[in-house]
Amino acid sequence: MDPLPLAIAAIAGAYLLGSLPFAVIVSRGFGLADPRSYGSGNPGATNVLRSGNKAAAILTLFGDAAKGWLAVFLAQRYGLPGAVVALVALAVFFGHLFPIFLKFKGGKGVATAAGVLLALDWVLGLAVLGLWLLTAVVSRYSSLGALVAAAAAPMIAGMLWGATGQTLAVGVMAAALIAKHWANLQRLLTGSEPKIGAKKKKA
């Protein structure tokens, strides 16, 4: 098969996979309210947790991470060039941020980015995931964990891989994550950011 159509199909497929809104899908399956209607209004695992249903939150987290991992794994499995793998990684990530199925209003991408990083390099993935988890557990702010992990990810990738297309992709994802969490950063600075497990409120 001609490599260009294959690359285009892989990137398009990754975007569509990333667009699957597991927070909404899982919430409907559990008979819960749409996660966009309460808390932060974000269709992600942390906000689903505010519904009080931990199982739904865990399934959302798994689904969002799994789609990031699967897109990159398949691109690698079929021997696509490193540059195409990097574009696939960005496509599935931005599919989550701007999903066609939710009128381009998606989540913040933390779990999907974690899945992408684990597929690119498990050492990188575990290091960044560990930073997020440690920060979130200690501070009880998921957003702070995401910001710390996002800031560290490109540096860790650079140390592991040097200046490559995939390192650049990690840097782009990190910048997008920080931008998506800008409002959270403002609330962290004013002390109004909700902590993990806070009860849901109408958006």
Secondary structure, DSSP 8 states (H G I E B T S, - for coil): --HHHHHHHHHHHHHHHHT--HHHHHHHHTT---GGGBTT---SHHHHHTTT-HHHHHHHHHHHHHHHHHHHHHHHHTT--HHHHHHHHHHHHHHHHS-GGGTT-----HHHHHHHHHHH-HHHHHHHHHHHHHHHHHH--HHHHHHHHHHHHHHHHHHHH-S-HHHHHHHHHHHHHHHHTHHHHHHHHHT----TT----B-
